[in-house]
């Protein structure tokens, strides 16, 4: 799967929240690419879902690790 295809899966999956931006970066701690999804504070709960289960489920479909984080506007 290409990175663009993975990003499209992520965009589609998080269409229910307002995403400020998605950045894919190499994380040396986990030694892999991680898609960081930046959302506003009021969107965080919806983005995480049940105990953070939603991002984990999307990560399996997208083939990328996902981290949901707060935007600093």
Backbone as numpy.savetxt, mean C-alpha at the origin, in Angstrom:
# Nx Ny Nz CAx CAy CAz Cx Cy Cz
4.95 -10.81 -12.97 4.10 -9.64 -12.97 5.00 -8.40 -12.97
4.65 -7.44 -13.77 5.44 -6.20 -13.82 5.08 -5.30 -12.63
5.99 -4.38 -12.33 5.73 -3.45 -11.23 4.52 -2.58 -11.55
4.35 -2.20 -12.80 3.19 -1.39 -13.18 1.89 -2.15 -12.94
1.88 -3.44 -13.25 0.69 -4.26 -13.02 0.42 -4.37 -11.52
1.48 -4.56 -10.72 1.33 -4.61 -9.26 0.75 -3.31 -8.73
1.25 -2.19 -9.23 0.74 -0.89 -8.79 -0.71 -0.68 -9.17
-1.11 -1.18 -10.31 -2.52 -1.06 -10.72 -3.42 -1.86 -9.78
-2.97 -3.05 -9.38 -3.72 -3.86 -8.43 -3.88 -3.09 -7.12
-2.79 -2.47 -6.66 -2.83 -1.69 -5.42 -3.76 -0.50 -5.55
-3.66 0.24 -6.65 -4.53 1.41 -6.87 -6.00 0.99 -6.85
-6.30 -0.08 -7.56 -7.68 -0.57 -7.61 -8.17 -1.00 -6.23
-7.31 -1.70 -5.50 -7.70 -2.22 -4.18 -7.93 -1.10 -3.16
-7.18 -0.01 -3.30 -7.31 1.10 -2.36 -8.16 2.24 -2.92
-8.99 1.95 -3.90 -9.84 3.00 -4.49 -10.92 3.48 -3.53
-11.15 2.75 -2.45 -12.17 3.14 -1.46 -11.65 4.21 -0.48
-10.36 4.53 -0.55 -9.78 5.58 0.31 -9.07 6.61 -0.57
-8.84 7.77 -0.01 -8.10 8.80 -0.73 -6.62 8.57 -0.47
-5.91 8.16 -1.50 -4.48 7.88 -1.40 -3.73 9.12 -1.91
-2.85 9.65 -1.07 -2.06 10.81 -1.49 -1.01 10.43 -2.52
-0.33 9.31 -2.27 0.66 8.84 -3.24 1.08 7.42 -2.88
1.65 6.74 -3.86 2.22 5.41 -3.66 3.67 5.49 -4.14
4.57 5.07 -3.28 6.00 5.10 -3.61 6.56 3.70 -3.41
7.27 3.19 -4.41 7.92 1.89 -4.28 9.40 2.13 -4.03
9.88 1.59 -2.90 11.27 1.77 -2.51 11.85 0.44 -2.06
13.16 0.29 -2.24 13.84 -0.88 -1.70 14.05 -0.67 -0.21
13.65 -1.65 0.58 13.84 -1.59 2.03 14.93 -2.58 2.41
16.10 -2.08 2.83 17.20 -2.99 3.15 16.92 -3.89 4.35
16.01 -3.49 5.22 15.69 -4.32 6.39 15.02 -5.63 5.96
14.07 -5.52 5.05 13.37 -6.73 4.58 13.95 -7.25 3.27
14.91 -6.49 2.72 15.62 -6.85 1.49 14.69 -7.10 0.32
13.73 -6.20 0.15 12.83 -6.27 -1.00 12.16 -4.93 -1.24
11.52 -4.82 -2.38 10.76 -3.62 -2.72 9.49 -3.57 -1.87
9.18 -2.37 -1.39 7.98 -2.16 -0.58 7.18 -1.00 -1.18
5.90 -1.21 -1.37 5.01 -0.15 -1.83 4.48 0.57 -0.60
4.85 1.84 -0.47 4.37 2.65 0.65 3.17 3.46 0.17
2.06 3.28 0.86 0.81 3.94 0.50 0.56 5.02 1.53
0.60 6.26 1.08 0.44 7.41 1.98 -1.01 7.88 1.97
-1.60 7.93 3.17 -2.99 8.37 3.32 -3.08 9.38 4.45
-4.14 10.18 4.43 -4.39 11.14 5.51 -4.87 10.38 6.75
-4.71 11.00 7.90 -5.07 10.39 9.18 -6.50 9.85 9.18
-7.43 10.61 8.62 -8.83 10.18 8.64 -9.11 9.02 7.68
-8.16 8.68 6.83 -8.31 7.57 5.89 -7.61 6.29 6.38
-6.81 6.41 7.44 -5.98 5.29 7.87 -6.78 4.05 8.25
-7.81 4.22 9.04 -8.61 3.07 9.48 -9.22 2.32 8.29
-9.75 3.06 7.33 -10.34 2.43 6.14 -9.28 1.73 5.30
-8.08 2.31 5.25 -7.01 1.71 4.46 -6.48 0.42 5.09
-6.47 0.36 6.40 -5.94 -0.82 7.08 -6.94 -1.96 7.16
-8.22 -1.65 7.26 -9.21 -2.70 7.38 -9.11 -3.39 8.73
-9.57 -4.61 8.80 -9.59 -5.41 10.03 -8.18 -5.77 10.50
-7.70 -5.11 11.53 -6.38 -5.41 12.11 -5.26 -5.45 11.08
-5.33 -4.61 10.06 -4.28 -4.58 9.05 -4.37 -5.71 8.04
-5.46 -6.44 8.08 -5.62 -7.58 7.17 -5.71 -7.14 5.71
-6.32 -6.01 5.45 -6.53 -5.58 4.07 -5.21 -5.40 3.30
-4.24 -4.66 3.84 -2.97 -4.52 3.10 -2.26 -5.85 2.88
-2.34 -6.75 3.83 -1.68 -8.06 3.65 -2.33 -8.84 2.51
-3.65 -8.77 2.43 -4.36 -9.46 1.36 -4.00 -8.87 0.00
-3.97 -7.55 -0.08 -3.62 -6.88 -1.34 -2.17 -7.19 -1.71
-1.28 -7.25 -0.73 0.14 -7.55 -0.99 0.29 -8.91 -1.65
-0.49 -9.88 -1.21 -0.42 -11.21 -1.82 -0.84 -11.16 -3.28
-1.87 -10.40 -3.59 -2.34 -10.28 -4.97 -1.37 -9.50 -5.84
-0.75 -8.45 -5.26 0.12 -7.57 -6.03 1.55 -8.09 -6.13
1.93 -9.00 -5.26 3.29 -9.51 -5.28 4.31 -8.52 -4.75
3.87 -7.54 -3.98 4.75 -6.54 -3.36 4.37 -6.41 -1.89
5.36 -6.19 -1.05 5.06 -5.85 0.33 4.41 -4.47 0.35
3.49 -4.28 1.27 2.76 -3.01 1.35 2.86 -2.45 2.76
3.11 -1.15 2.82 3.13 -0.43 4.10 2.20 0.76 3.95
1.20 0.82 4.81 0.30 1.97 4.81 0.82 2.95 5.87
1.03 4.18 5.46 1.60 5.18 6.36 0.88 6.50 6.22
1.02 7.34 7.23 0.37 8.64 7.21 1.13 9.65 6.35
0.40 10.43 5.63 0.98 11.53 4.86 1.31 12.68 5.81
2.33 13.39 5.49 2.66 14.60 6.25 2.48 15.77 5.32
1.33 16.39 5.42 1.00 17.49 4.51 1.56 18.79 5.02
